[in-house]
């Protein structure tokens, strides 16, 4: 679990005070990985107190984060710093937060990031790392994974060393998120809850957090009486609780299938989950019905026919990636999931999208 959390509107202003005692030496800089949408946003960057060799690296989030991107960042940091950094600070959405976690780990573990895609392969703790979300829903700020696109698969670096050492939850940072992105990322949180609460891995710990997050999602996306600030703060906490829920259980069918979409078609995680979940009444009837009501309320039109022109070889790529996510299928359907989910069944589902 994340050991230290600061929550509150305006709490981003505490960052410099939080980091000061963590500086190892004047030769050990803090490296800020920041979503490139903030590149010309002085409102955020002017509040960072850079000293010595501290550096800001703006990260494009046009595509899903890649293992090669992690390796390139690690190499750049090693070649341009006199000592191991004092810390990595990720400021952005789920992609940037996952990159920050991965870079922290790969600075202290040999090899390439793709070598650690899987469960509990990391051997050494990463360097000090801080997560500051600027959009809510993914749960990346609290999760024990960093989801990356590798040369052969989309899969997280799942490890007890992955979670951030410090998180700052300042809902003010989410105030300018576009509506469609707000919805897709918020639905990532909602789908986390549905998959966790209906899965075979469910336990009292994950259920407690999942129930709280699900209740917040229904309030945020179905009710009309919340102010903008309340919407921002509640979704930030829904994201946190949803992330905690899956940290002690697992996700399910939507996430397994959306990984294939992301790998083959480059579809971003949040919208990919929505596209898949929209067709999963067979597995989550109540959850999908509520999702469709949320989609209608907010006038969201999902892309259609994205798999209509794929070749058999391309379907096979998506199906192989999805089937390799064994813990997700076990959580969704139990130990005998292979008797339910076959390559033929997955192709039928993808053809609906």
ZADO-1210 file (C-alpha; in nm, 4 decimals, padded with zeros to 6 digits):
<atoms>
<atom x="00.0000" y="00.0000" z="00.0000" code="UNK" pos="1"/>
<atom x="00.1035" y="00.3605" z="-00.0529" code="UNK" pos="2"/>
<atom x="00.2497" y="00.4633" z="00.2851" code="UNK" pos="3"/>
<atom x="00.1958" y="00.8395" z="00.2638" code="UNK" pos="4"/>
<atom x="-00.0966" y="01.0317" z="00.1136" code="UNK" pos="5"/>
<atom x="-00.1894" y="01.3992" z="00.1117" code="UNK" pos="6"/>
<atom x="-00.5436" y="01.4877" z="00.0053" code="UNK" pos="7"/>
<atom x="-00.7049" y="01.8241" z="-00.0459" code="UNK" pos="8"/>
<atom x="-00.7690" y="02.0996" z="-00.2932" code="UNK" pos="9"/>
<atom x="-00.4482" y="02.2989" z="-00.3271" code="UNK" pos="10"/>
<atom x="-00.2335" y="02.0269" z="-00.1674" code="UNK" pos="11"/>
<atom x="-00.0063" y="02.0274" z="-00.4750" code="UNK" pos="12"/>
<atom x="00.1509" y="02.3358" z="-00.3148" code="UNK" pos="13"/>
<atom x="00.2977" y="02.1075" z="-00.0459" code="UNK" pos="14"/>
<atom x="00.5126" y="01.9167" z="-00.2964" code="UNK" pos="15"/>
<atom x="00.8303" y="02.1184" z="-00.2468" code="UNK" pos="16"/>
<atom x="00.8052" y="02.0802" z="00.1307" code="UNK" pos="17"/>
<atom x="00.7486" y="01.7052" z="00.0942" code="UNK" pos="18"/>
<atom x="01.0467" y="01.6559" z="-00.1365" code="UNK" pos="19"/>
<atom x="01.3046" y="01.8671" z="00.0482" code="UNK" pos="20"/>
<atom x="01.4012" y="01.6079" z="00.3136" code="UNK" pos="21"/>
<atom x="01.4174" y="01.3347" z="00.0477" code="UNK" pos="22"/>
<atom x="01.7040" y="01.4938" z="-00.1464" code="UNK" pos="23"/>
<atom x="02.0034" y="01.2618" z="-00.1189" code="UNK" pos="24"/>
<atom x="02.2702" y="01.5116" z="-00.2308" code="UNK" pos="25"/>
<atom x="02.3228" y="01.8061" z="-00.4648" code="UNK" pos="26"/>
<atom x="02.4305" y="01.5557" z="-00.7314" code="UNK" pos="27"/>
<atom x="02.1123" y="01.3490" z="-00.6967" code="UNK" pos="28"/>
<atom x="01.8359" y="01.5411" z="-00.8777" code="UNK" pos="29"/>
<atom x="01.4619" y="01.5021" z="-00.8694" code="UNK" pos="30"/>
<atom x="01.3278" y="01.4031" z="-01.2097" code="UNK" pos="31"/>
<atom x="00.9761" y="01.5247" z="-01.2920" code="UNK" pos="32"/>
<atom x="00.7877" y="01.3254" z="-01.5543" code="UNK" pos="33"/>
<atom x="00.4974" y="01.5503" z="-01.6553" code="UNK" pos="34"/>
<atom x="00.2189" y="01.4992" z="-01.9078" code="UNK" pos="35"/>
<atom x="00.3027" y="01.7032" z="-02.2170" code="UNK" pos="36"/>
<atom x="-00.0401" y="01.8728" z="-02.2054" code="UNK" pos="37"/>
<atom x="00.1097" y="02.0869" z="-01.9273" code="UNK" pos="38"/>
<atom x="00.4125" y="02.1940" z="-02.1335" code="UNK" pos="39"/>
<atom x="00.2852" y="02.5502" z="-02.1769" code="UNK" pos="40"/>
<atom x="00.0881" y="02.5570" z="-01.8529" code="UNK" pos="41"/>
<atom x="00.2705" y="02.7879" z="-01.6147" code="UNK" pos="42"/>
<atom x="-00.0115" y="02.7488" z="-01.3626" code="UNK" pos="43"/>
<atom x="00.1294" y="02.4040" z="-01.2813" code="UNK" pos="44"/>
<atom x="00.5000" y="02.4133" z="-01.3695" code="UNK" pos="45"/>
<atom x="00.5676" y="02.7485" z="-01.2018" code="UNK" pos="46"/>
<atom x="00.4817" y="02.5893" z="-00.8673" code="UNK" pos="47"/>
<atom x="00.7726" y="02.3443" z="-00.8911" code="UNK" pos="48"/>
<atom x="01.0860" y="02.4454" z="-00.7065" code="UNK" pos="49"/>
<atom x="01.3791" y="02.3156" z="-00.9148" code="UNK" pos="50"/>
<atom x="01.7244" y="02.3083" z="-00.7562" code="UNK" pos="51"/>
<atom x="02.0702" y="02.1905" z="-00.8624" code="UNK" pos="52"/>
<atom x="02.0280" y="01.9438" z="-01.1527" code="UNK" pos="53"/>
<atom x="01.6542" y="01.8820" z="-01.1107" code="UNK" pos="54"/>
<atom x="01.4892" y="01.8231" z="-01.4454" code="UNK" pos="55"/>
<atom x="01.1449" y="01.8260" z="-01.6026" code="UNK" pos="56"/>
<atom x="01.0779" y="01.5743" z="-01.8788" code="UNK" pos="57"/>
<atom x="00.7501" y="01.6267" z="-02.0636" code="UNK" pos="58"/>
<atom x="00.5960" y="01.2972" z="-02.1701" code="UNK" pos="59"/>
<atom x="00.3578" y="01.2528" z="-02.4624" code="UNK" pos="60"/>
<atom x="00.0519" y="01.0436" z="-02.3804" code="UNK" pos="61"/>
<atom x="-00.0789" y="01.0176" z="-02.7364" code="UNK" pos="62"/>
<atom x="-00.0020" y="00.6459" z="-02.7191" code="UNK" pos="63"/>
<atom x="-00.0046" y="00.3852" z="-02.4437" code="UNK" pos="64"/>
<atom x="00.3209" y="00.3797" z="-02.2393" code="UNK" pos="65"/>
<atom x="00.5772" y="00.1372" z="-02.3812" code="UNK" pos="66"/>
<atom x="00.8582" y="-00.0693" z="-02.2323" code="UNK" pos="67"/>
<atom x="01.0908" y="00.0910" z="-02.4902" code="UNK" pos="68"/>
<atom x="00.9833" y="00.4353" z="-02.3650" code="UNK" pos="69"/>
<atom x="01.0756" y="00.3333" z="-02.0096" code="UNK" pos="70"/>
<atom x="01.4154" y="00.2054" z="-02.1254" code="UNK" pos="71"/>
<atom x="01.4842" y="00.5282" z="-02.3158" code="UNK" pos="72"/>
<atom x="01.3962" y="00.7435" z="-02.0135" code="UNK" pos="73"/>
<atom x="01.6131" y="00.5336" z="-01.7831" code="UNK" pos="74"/>
<atom x="01.9079" y="00.5537" z="-02.0221" code="UNK" pos="75"/>
<atom x="01.8698" y="00.9300" z="-02.0588" code="UNK" pos="76"/>
<atom x="01.8583" y="00.9781" z="-01.6809" code="UNK" pos="77"/>
<atom x="02.1633" y="00.7581" z="-01.6194" code="UNK" pos="78"/>
<atom x="02.3669" y="00.9324" z="-01.8904" code="UNK" pos="79"/>
<atom x="02.2836" y="01.2861" z="-01.7780" code="UNK" pos="80"/>
<atom x="02.2965" y="01.2655" z="-01.3981" code="UNK" pos="81"/>
<atom x="02.6007" y="01.2478" z="-01.1736" code="UNK" pos="82"/>
<atom x="02.4303" y="01.0134" z="-00.9280" code="UNK" pos="83"/>
<atom x="02.1170" y="00.8069" z="-00.8948" code="UNK" pos="84"/>
<atom x="01.8252" y="01.0530" z="-00.8722" code="UNK" pos="85"/>
<atom x="01.6771" y="01.1401" z="-00.5350" code="UNK" pos="86"/>
<atom x="01.3355" y="01.0587" z="-00.6741" code="UNK" pos="87"/>
<atom x="01.0987" y="01.0339" z="-00.9686" code="UNK" pos="88"/>
<atom x="00.7849" y="01.2490" z="-00.9555" code="UNK" pos="89"/>
<atom x="00.5044" y="01.1578" z="-01.1958" code="UNK" pos="90"/>
<atom x="00.2478" y="01.4312" z="-01.2685" code="UNK" pos="91"/>
<atom x="-00.0287" y="01.3339" z="-01.5090" code="UNK" pos="92"/>
<atom x="-00.2814" y="01.0649" z="-01.5890" code="UNK" pos="93"/>
<atom x="-00.2459" y="00.6898" z="-01.5643" code="UNK" pos="94"/>
<atom x="00.0098" y="00.6671" z="-01.8460" code="UNK" pos="95"/>
<atom x="00.2492" y="00.9141" z="-01.6834" code="UNK" pos="96"/>
<atom x="00.2023" y="00.7611" z="-01.3383" code="UNK" pos="97"/>
<atom x="00.2771" y="00.4149" z="-01.4778" code="UNK" pos="98"/>
<atom x="00.5882" y="00.5472" z="-01.6511" code="UNK" pos="99"/>
<atom x="00.7084" y="00.7094" z="-01.3281" code="UNK" pos="100"/>
<atom x="00.6670" y="00.3836" z="-01.1368" code="UNK" pos="101"/>
<atom x="00.8415" y="00.1855" z="-01.4090" code="UNK" pos="102"/>
<atom x="01.1358" y="00.4268" z="-01.4375" code="UNK" pos="103"/>
<atom x="01.1815" y="00.4188" z="-01.0603" code="UNK" pos="104"/>
<atom x="01.2009" y="00.0390" z="-01.0699" code="UNK" pos="105"/>
<atom x="01.4253" y="00.0094" z="-01.3743" code="UNK" pos="106"/>
<atom x="01.6855" y="00.2467" z="-01.2273" code="UNK" pos="107"/>
<atom x="01.7617" y="-00.0224" z="-00.9679" code="UNK" pos="108"/>
<atom x="01.6914" y="-00.3428" z="-01.1609" code="UNK" pos="109"/>
<atom x="01.9122" y="-00.4675" z="-01.4452" code="UNK" pos="110"/>
<atom x="01.7883" y="-00.5449" z="-01.7927" code="UNK" pos="111"/>
<atom x="01.5011" y="-00.4063" z="-01.9954" code="UNK" pos="112"/>
<atom x="01.1494" y="-00.3213" z="-01.8820" code="UNK" pos="113"/>
<atom x="01.0000" y="-00.5982" z="-02.0971" code="UNK" pos="114"/>
<atom x="01.1872" y="-00.8539" z="-01.8863" code="UNK" pos="115"/>
<atom x="00.9707" y="-00.7624" z="-01.5867" code="UNK" pos="116"/>
<atom x="00.6252" y="-00.7716" z="-01.7456" code="UNK" pos="117"/>
<atom x="00.4454" y="-01.0184" z="-01.5236" code="UNK" pos="118"/>
<atom x="00.3944" y="-01.0870" z="-01.1571" code="UNK" pos="119"/>
<atom x="00.6588" y="-01.0415" z="-00.8851" code="UNK" pos="120"/>
<atom x="00.9634" y="-01.0416" z="-01.1131" code="UNK" pos="121"/>
<atom x="01.1166" y="-00.7239" z="-00.9645" code="UNK" pos="122"/>
<atom x="01.3933" y="-00.8069" z="-00.7133" code="UNK" pos="123"/>
<atom x="01.5083" y="-00.4652" z="-00.5893" code="UNK" pos="124"/>
<atom x="01.3077" y="-00.1698" z="-00.4550" code="UNK" pos="125"/>
<atom x="01.2921" y="00.1253" z="-00.6905" code="UNK" pos="126"/>
<atom x="01.4104" y="00.4712" z="-00.5980" code="UNK" pos="127"/>
<atom x="01.1776" y="00.7107" z="-00.4130" code="UNK" pos="128"/>
<atom x="00.8785" y="00.7906" z="-00.6335" code="UNK" pos="129"/>
<atom x="00.5824" y="01.0243" z="-00.6005" code="UNK" pos="130"/>
<atom x="00.2520" y="01.0144" z="-00.7879" code="UNK" pos="131"/>
<atom x="00.0339" y="01.3191" z="-00.8540" code="UNK" pos="132"/>
<atom x="-00.2721" y="01.2390" z="-01.0689" code="UNK" pos="133"/>
<atom x="-00.4165" y="01.5113" z="-01.2911" code="UNK" pos="134"/>
<atom x="-00.7086" y="01.2959" z="-01.4054" code="UNK" pos="135"/>
<atom x="-00.9071" y="01.0477" z="-01.1979" code="UNK" pos="136"/>
<atom x="-01.0175" y="00.6937" z="-01.2660" code="UNK" pos="137"/>
<atom x="-00.7305" y="00.4633" z="-01.3559" code="UNK" pos="138"/>
<atom x="-00.6250" y="00.3906" z="-00.9977" code="UNK" pos="139"/>
<atom x="-00.2624" y="00.4064" z="-01.1152" code="UNK" pos="140"/>
<atom x="-00.1858" y="00.6324" z="-00.8180" code="UNK" pos="141"/>
<atom x="-00.2501" y="00.3447" z="-00.5767" code="UNK" pos="142"/>
<atom x="-00.2006" y="00.0213" z="-00.7742" code="UNK" pos="143"/>
<atom x="00.0864" y="-00.2289" z="-00.7529" code="UNK" pos="144"/>
<atom x="00.1216" y="-00.2460" z="-01.1289" code="UNK" pos="145"/>
<atom x="00.2549" y="-00.0319" z="-01.4095" code="UNK" pos="146"/>
<atom x="00.0810" y="-00.1291" z="-01.7318" code="UNK" pos="147"/>
<atom x="00.3111" y="-00.1178" z="-02.0349" code="UNK" pos="148"/>
<atom x="00.2993" y="-00.2068" z="-02.4023" code="UNK" pos="149"/>
<atom x="00.5869" y="-00.4427" z="-02.4727" code="UNK" pos="150"/>
<atom x="00.7184" y="-00.5806" z="-02.8016" code="UNK" pos="151"/>
<atom x="00.5068" y="-00.8948" z="-02.7603" code="UNK" pos="152"/>
<atom x="00.2304" y="-00.8069" z="-02.5135" code="UNK" pos="153"/>
<atom x="00.0552" y="-00.5452" z="-02.3067" code="UNK" pos="154"/>
<atom x="00.1132" y="-00.6384" z="-01.9442" code="UNK" pos="155"/>
<atom x="00.1995" y="-00.4694" z="-01.6178" code="UNK" pos="156"/>
<atom x="00.5057" y="-00.4848" z="-01.3998" code="UNK" pos="157"/>
<atom x="00.3158" y="-00.6209" z="-01.0999" code="UNK" pos="158"/>
<atom x="00.5216" y="-00.6017" z="-00.7825" code="UNK" pos="159"/>
<atom x="00.5124" y="-00.5095" z="-00.4151" code="UNK" pos="160"/>
<atom x="00.7850" y="-00.2578" z="-00.5014" code="UNK" pos="161"/>
<atom x="00.5726" y="-00.0810" z="-00.7637" code="UNK" pos="162"/>
<atom x="00.3393" y="00.1402" z="-00.5512" code="UNK" pos="163"/>
<atom x="00.4340" y="00.5020" z="-00.4962" code="UNK" pos="164"/>
<atom x="00.6081" y="00.6082" z="-00.1749" code="UNK" pos="165"/>
<atom x="00.4015" y="00.9274" z="-00.1665" code="UNK" pos="166"/>
<atom x="00.0839" y="01.0389" z="-00.3404" code="UNK" pos="167"/>
<atom x="-00.0678" y="01.3875" z="-00.3561" code="UNK" pos="168"/>
<atom x="-00.4406" y="01.3958" z="-00.4367" code="UNK" pos="169"/>
<atom x="-00.5315" y="01.7492" z="-00.5397" code="UNK" pos="170"/>
<atom x="-00.8622" y="01.7567" z="-00.7274" code="UNK" pos="171"/>
<atom x="-00.7907" y="02.1091" z="-00.8546" code="UNK" pos="172"/>
<atom x="-00.5399" y="01.9548" z="-01.0981" code="UNK" pos="173"/>
<atom x="-00.8278" y="01.7752" z="-01.2761" code="UNK" pos="174"/>
<atom x="-01.0385" y="02.0849" z="-01.3443" code="UNK" pos="175"/>
<atom x="-00.9571" y="02.1153" z="-01.7169" code="UNK" pos="176"/>
<atom x="-00.9994" y="01.7509" z="-01.8224" code="UNK" pos="177"/>
<atom x="-01.2118" y="01.7264" z="-02.1435" code="UNK" pos="178"/>
<atom x="-01.5543" y="01.5689" z="-02.0883" code="UNK" pos="179"/>
<atom x="-01.5021" y="01.2591" z="-02.3049" code="UNK" pos="180"/>
<atom x="-01.1710" y="01.1812" z="-02.1370" code="UNK" pos="181"/>
<atom x="-01.3304" y="01.2434" z="-01.7960" code="UNK" pos="182"/>
<atom x="-01.5973" y="00.9866" z="-01.8843" code="UNK" pos="183"/>
<atom x="-01.3654" y="00.7197" z="-02.0280" code="UNK" pos="184"/>
<atom x="-01.1227" y="00.7397" z="-01.7377" code="UNK" pos="185"/>
<atom x="-01.4043" y="00.7496" z="-01.4857" code="UNK" pos="186"/>
<atom x="-01.5509" y="00.4382" z="-01.6466" code="UNK" pos="187"/>
<atom x="-01.2161" y="00.2658" z="-01.6001" code="UNK" pos="188"/>
<atom x="-01.2795" y="00.3105" z="-01.2278" code="UNK" pos="189"/>
<atom x="-01.6412" y="00.1936" z="-01.2591" code="UNK" pos="190"/>
<atom x="-01.5348" y="-00.1181" z="-01.4508" code="UNK" pos="191"/>
<atom x="-01.2669" y="-00.1889" z="-01.1889" code="UNK" pos="192"/>
<atom x="-01.5458" y="-00.2010" z="-00.9318" code="UNK" pos="193"/>
<atom x="-01.7770" y="-00.4261" z="-01.1327" code="UNK" pos="194"/>
<atom x="-01.4996" y="-00.6712" z="-01.2158" code="UNK" pos="195"/>
<atom x="-01.3655" y="-00.6777" z="-00.8605" code="UNK" pos="196"/>
<atom x="-01.7024" y="-00.7083" z="-00.6865" code="UNK" pos="197"/>
<atom x="-01.8272" y="-00.9905" z="-00.9105" code="UNK" pos="198"/>
<atom x="-01.5007" y="-01.1854" z="-00.9244" code="UNK" pos="199"/>
<atom x="-01.3937" y="-01.5091" z="-00.7582" code="UNK" pos="200"/>
<atom x="-01.0963" y="-01.3321" z="-00.5947" code="UNK" pos="201"/>
<atom x="-01.3301" y="-01.1079" z="-00.3940" code="UNK" pos="202"/>
<atom x="-01.2563" y="-01.0757" z="-00.0229" code="UNK" pos="203"/>
<atom x="-01.3768" y="-00.8466" z="00.2531" code="UNK" pos="204"/>
<atom x="-01.0858" y="-00.6054" z="00.2062" code="UNK" pos="205"/>
<atom x="-01.1421" y="-00.5564" z="-00.1679" code="UNK" pos="206"/>
<atom x="-01.5206" y="-00.5569" z="-00.1290" code="UNK" pos="207"/>
<atom x="-01.5112" y="-00.2756" z="00.1253" code="UNK" pos="208"/>
<atom x="-01.3135" y="-00.0502" z="-00.1089" code="UNK" pos="209"/>
<atom x="-01.5071" y="-00.1659" z="-00.4169" code="UNK" pos="210"/>
<atom x="-01.8459" y="-00.0902" z="-00.2607" code="UNK" pos="211"/>
<atom x="-01.7310" y="00.2586" z="-00.1689" code="UNK" pos="212"/>
<atom x="-01.5927" y="00.3294" z="-00.5177" code="UNK" pos="213"/>
<atom x="-01.9002" y="00.1901" z="-00.6920" code="UNK" pos="214"/>
<atom x="-02.1314" y="00.4047" z="-00.4812" code="UNK" pos="215"/>
<atom x="-01.9282" y="00.7139" z="-00.5668" code="UNK" pos="216"/>
<atom x="-01.9324" y="00.6295" z="-00.9393" code="UNK" pos="217"/>
<atom x="-02.3106" y="00.5975" z="-00.9403" code="UNK" pos="218"/>
<atom x="-02.3394" y="00.9292" z="-00.7589" code="UNK" pos="219"/>
<atom x="-02.0972" y="01.1038" z="-00.9967" code="UNK" pos="220"/>
<atom x="-02.2285" y="00.9702" z="-01.3270" code="UNK" pos="221"/>
<atom x="-02.6024" y="00.9323" z="-01.2579" code="UNK" pos="222"/>
<atom x="-02.7023" y="01.2149" z="-01.0224" code="UNK" pos="223"/>
<atom x="-02.7520" y="01.5846" z="-01.1027" code="UNK" pos="224"/>
<atom x="-02.6952" y="01.7648" z="-00.7737" code="UNK" pos="225"/>
<atom x="-02.3148" y="01.7800" z="-00.7503" code="UNK" pos="226"/>
<atom x="-02.1015" y="02.0893" z="-00.8050" code="UNK" pos="227"/>
<atom x="-01.7924" y="02.0746" z="-01.0266" code="UNK" pos="228"/>
<atom x="-01.5661" y="02.0668" z="-00.7221" code="UNK" pos="229"/>
<atom x="-01.7686" y="01.7852" z="-00.5654" code="UNK" pos="230"/>
<atom x="-01.7517" y="01.5880" z="-00.8908" code="UNK" pos="231"/>
<atom x="-01.3750" y="01.6293" z="-00.9043" code="UNK" pos="232"/>
<atom x="-01.3146" y="01.5350" z="-00.5423" code="UNK" pos="233"/>
<atom x="-01.5527" y="01.2395" z="-00.5427" code="UNK" pos="234"/>
<atom x="-01.4070" y="01.0931" z="-00.8627" code="UNK" pos="235"/>
<atom x="-01.0568" y="01.1317" z="-00.7219" code="UNK" pos="236"/>
<atom x="-01.1602" y="00.9266" z="-00.4188" code="UNK" pos="237"/>
<atom x="-01.3522" y="00.6761" z="-00.6316" code="UNK" pos="238"/>
<atom x="-01.0337" y="00.6211" z="-00.8315" code="UNK" pos="239"/>
<atom x="-00.8363" y="00.5658" z="-00.5119" code="UNK" pos="240"/>
<atom x="-01.0873" y="00.3210" z="-00.3637" code="UNK" pos="241"/>
<atom x="-01.1323" y="00.1389" z="-00.6941" code="UNK" pos="242"/>
<atom x="-00.7562" y="00.0984" z="-00.7242" code="UNK" pos="243"/>
<atom x="-00.7388" y="-00.0359" z="-00.3699" code="UNK" pos="244"/>
<atom x="-01.0162" y="-00.2830" z="-00.4471" code="UNK" pos="245"/>
<atom x="-00.8350" y="-00.4430" z="-00.7413" code="UNK" pos="246"/>
<atom x="-00.5025" y="-00.4334" z="-00.5556" code="UNK" pos="247"/>
<atom x="-00.6435" y="-00.7044" z="-00.3284" code="UNK" pos="248"/>
<atom x="-00.8491" y="-00.8855" z="-00.5928" code="UNK" pos="249"/>
<atom x="-00.8252" y="-00.8505" z="-00.9717" code="UNK" pos="250"/>
<atom x="-00.9974" y="-00.7144" z="-01.2802" code="UNK" pos="251"/>
<atom x="-01.1773" y="-00.9309" z="-01.5350" code="UNK" pos="252"/>
<atom x="-01.3149" y="-00.9808" z="-01.8856" code="UNK" pos="253"/>
<atom x="-01.3211" y="-00.6172" z="-02.0017" code="UNK" pos="254"/>
<atom x="-00.9616" y="-00.5505" z="-01.9060" code="UNK" pos="255"/>
<atom x="-00.8356" y="-00.8795" z="-02.0519" code="UNK" pos="256"/>
<atom x="-00.9980" y="-00.8071" z="-02.3874" code="UNK" pos="257"/>
<atom x="-00.9115" y="-00.4373" z="-02.3958" code="UNK" pos="258"/>
<atom x="-00.5413" y="-00.5232" z="-02.3619" code="UNK" pos="259"/>
<atom x="-00.5684" y="-00.6924" z="-02.7013" code="UNK" pos="260"/>
<atom x="-00.7360" y="-00.3864" z="-02.8523" code="UNK" pos="261"/>
<atom x="-00.4663" y="-00.1584" z="-02.7146" code="UNK" pos="262"/>
<atom x="-00.1811" y="-00.3755" z="-02.8384" code="UNK" pos="263"/>
<atom x="-00.3103" y="-00.4277" z="-03.1920" code="UNK" pos="264"/>
<atom x="-00.5035" y="-00.1072" z="-03.2628" code="UNK" pos="265"/>
<atom x="-00.3384" y="00.1411" z="-03.0262" code="UNK" pos="266"/>
<atom x="-00.6676" y="00.2211" z="-02.8536" code="UNK" pos="267"/>
<atom x="-00.6189" y="00.4027" z="-02.5242" code="UNK" pos="268"/>
<atom x="-00.6976" y="00.2064" z="-02.2093" code="UNK" pos="269"/>
<atom x="-01.0040" y="00.3947" z="-02.0850" code="UNK" pos="270"/>
<atom x="-01.1949" y="00.4038" z="-02.4132" code="UNK" pos="271"/>
<atom x="-01.0863" y="00.0460" z="-02.4886" code="UNK" pos="272"/>
<atom x="-01.2445" y="-00.0738" z="-02.1660" code="UNK" pos="273"/>
<atom x="-01.5653" y="00.1108" z="-02.2548" code="UNK" pos="274"/>
<atom x="-01.5803" y="-00.0382" z="-02.6059" code="UNK" pos="275"/>
<atom x="-01.5417" y="-00.3904" z="-02.4678" code="UNK" pos="276"/>
<atom x="-01.7636" y="-00.3505" z="-02.1614" code="UNK" pos="277"/>
<atom x="-02.0494" y="-00.2257" z="-02.3794" code="UNK" pos="278"/>
<atom x="-02.0819" y="-00.5832" z="-02.5145" code="UNK" pos="279"/>
<atom x="-02.0394" y="-00.7868" z="-02.1964" code="UNK" pos="280"/>
<atom x="-02.4010" y="-00.8271" z="-02.0786" code="UNK" pos="281"/>
<atom x="-02.3421" y="-01.2030" z="-02.0719" code="UNK" pos="282"/>
<atom x="-02.0858" y="-01.1638" z="-01.7933" code="UNK" pos="283"/>
<atom x="-02.1911" y="-00.8445" z="-01.6124" code="UNK" pos="284"/>
<atom x="-02.5634" y="-00.7902" z="-01.6887" code="UNK" pos="285"/>
<atom x="-02.6381" y="-00.5377" z="-01.4136" code="UNK" pos="286"/>
<atom x="-02.3073" y="-00.3563" z="-01.4486" code="UNK" pos="287"/>
<atom x="-02.3453" y="-00.3161" z="-01.8252" code="UNK" pos="288"/>
<atom x="-02.7035" y="-00.1904" z="-01.7903" code="UNK" pos="289"/>
<atom x="-02.5879" y="00.0830" z="-01.5509" code="UNK" pos="290"/>
<atom x="-02.2942" y="00.1639" z="-01.7814" code="UNK" pos="291"/>
<atom x="-02.5318" y="00.2146" z="-02.0739" code="UNK" pos="292"/>
<atom x="-02.7442" y="00.4471" z="-01.8608" code="UNK" pos="293"/>
<atom x="-02.4328" y="00.6500" z="-01.7716" code="UNK" pos="294"/>
<atom x="-02.3294" y="00.6602" z="-02.1362" code="UNK" pos="295"/>
<atom x="-02.6727" y="00.7868" z="-02.2414" code="UNK" pos="296"/>
<atom x="-02.6892" y="01.0482" z="-01.9660" code="UNK" pos="297"/>
<atom x="-02.3585" y="01.2014" z="-02.0748" code="UNK" pos="298"/>
<atom x="-02.4225" y="01.1681" z="-02.4509" code="UNK" pos="299"/>
<atom x="-02.1197" y="00.9498" z="-02.5116" code="UNK" pos="300"/>
<atom x="-02.0987" y="00.7800" z="-02.8533" code="UNK" pos="301"/>
<atom x="-01.8442" y="00.4972" z="-02.8594" code="UNK" pos="302"/>
<atom x="-01.6535" y="00.4067" z="-03.1784" code="UNK" pos="303"/>
<atom x="-01.8233" y="00.1312" z="-03.3766" code="UNK" pos="304"/>
<atom x="-01.6920" y="-00.1349" z="-03.6122" code="UNK" pos="305"/>
<atom x="-01.3297" y="-00.1082" z="-03.5039" code="UNK" pos="306"/>
<atom x="-01.2755" y="-00.4838" z="-03.5564" code="UNK" pos="307"/>
<atom x="-01.4836" y="-00.5202" z="-03.8725" code="UNK" pos="308"/>
<atom x="-01.1931" y="-00.5262" z="-04.1182" code="UNK" pos="309"/>
<atom x="-00.9362" y="-00.7233" z="-03.9222" code="UNK" pos="310"/>
<atom x="-00.7717" y="-01.0309" z="-04.0678" code="UNK" pos="311"/>
<atom x="-00.7724" y="-01.3708" z="-03.8982" code="UNK" pos="312"/>
<atom x="-00.4068" y="-01.3153" z="-03.8098" code="UNK" pos="313"/>
<atom x="-00.4898" y="-00.9874" z="-03.6364" code="UNK" pos="314"/>
<atom x="-00.7729" y="-01.1493" z="-03.4422" code="UNK" pos="315"/>
<atom x="-00.5307" y="-01.4215" z="-03.3356" code="UNK" pos="316"/>
<atom x="-00.2909" y="-01.1587" z="-03.1986" code="UNK" pos="317"/>
<atom x="-00.5619" y="-00.9984" z="-02.9832" code="UNK" pos="318"/>
<atom x="-00.6958" y="-01.3348" z="-02.8697" code="UNK" pos="319"/>
<atom x="-00.3496" y="-01.4611" z="-02.7689" code="UNK" pos="320"/>
<atom x="-00.2792" y="-01.1490" z="-02.5641" code="UNK" pos="321"/>
<atom x="-00.6171" y="-01.1715" z="-02.3900" code="UNK" pos="322"/>
<atom x="-00.5877" y="-01.5437" z="-02.3113" code="UNK" pos="323"/>
<atom x="-00.2431" y="-01.4977" z="-02.1565" code="UNK" pos="324"/>
<atom x="-00.3938" y="-01.2854" z="-01.8757" code="UNK" pos="325"/>
<atom x="-00.4750" y="-01.5902" z="-01.6658" code="UNK" pos="326"/>
<atom x="-00.5393" y="-01.4178" z="-01.3276" code="UNK" pos="327"/>
<atom x="-00.7987" y="-01.1913" z="-01.4890" code="UNK" pos="328"/>
<atom x="-00.9915" y="-01.4842" z="-01.6348" code="UNK" pos="329"/>
<atom x="-00.9682" y="-01.6818" z="-01.3109" code="UNK" pos="330"/>
<atom x="-01.1102" y="-01.3880" z="-01.1203" code="UNK" pos="331"/>
<atom x="-01.3905" y="-01.3347" z="-01.3714" code="UNK" pos="332"/>
<atom x="-01.4952" y="-01.6948" z="-01.4319" code="UNK" pos="333"/>
<atom x="-01.3198" y="-01.9220" z="-01.1816" code="UNK" pos="334"/>
<atom x="-01.0637" y="-02.1998" z="-01.2209" code="UNK" pos="335"/>
<atom x="-01.2531" y="-02.3603" z="-01.5110" code="UNK" pos="336"/>
<atom x="-01.2536" y="-02.0454" z="-01.7221" code="UNK" pos="337"/>
<atom x="-01.0949" y="-02.2235" z="-02.0204" code="UNK" pos="338"/>
<atom x="-01.4148" y="-02.4233" z="-02.0703" code="UNK" pos="339"/>
<atom x="-01.6043" y="-02.0939" z="-02.1119" code="UNK" pos="340"/>
<atom x="-01.3573" y="-01.8685" z="-02.2898" code="UNK" pos="341"/>
<atom x="-01.2173" y="-02.0187" z="-02.6081" code="UNK" pos="342"/>
<atom x="-01.0489" y="-01.8492" z="-02.9052" code="UNK" pos="343"/>
<atom x="-01.3771" y="-01.8900" z="-03.0961" code="UNK" pos="344"/>
<atom x="-01.5737" y="-01.7219" z="-02.8159" code="UNK" pos="345"/>
<atom x="-01.3317" y="-01.4301" z="-02.7995" code="UNK" pos="346"/>
<atom x="-01.3463" y="-01.3786" z="-03.1741" code="UNK" pos="347"/>
<atom x="-01.7260" y="-01.3677" z="-03.1581" code="UNK" pos="348"/>
<atom x="-01.7046" y="-01.0973" z="-02.8902" code="UNK" pos="349"/>
<atom x="-01.4425" y="-00.8930" z="-03.0779" code="UNK" pos="350"/>
<atom x="-01.6571" y="-00.9096" z="-03.3949" code="UNK" pos="351"/>
<atom x="-01.9308" y="-00.7203" z="-03.2089" code="UNK" pos="352"/>
<atom x="-01.7000" y="-00.4216" z="-03.1592" code="UNK" pos="353"/>
</atoms>
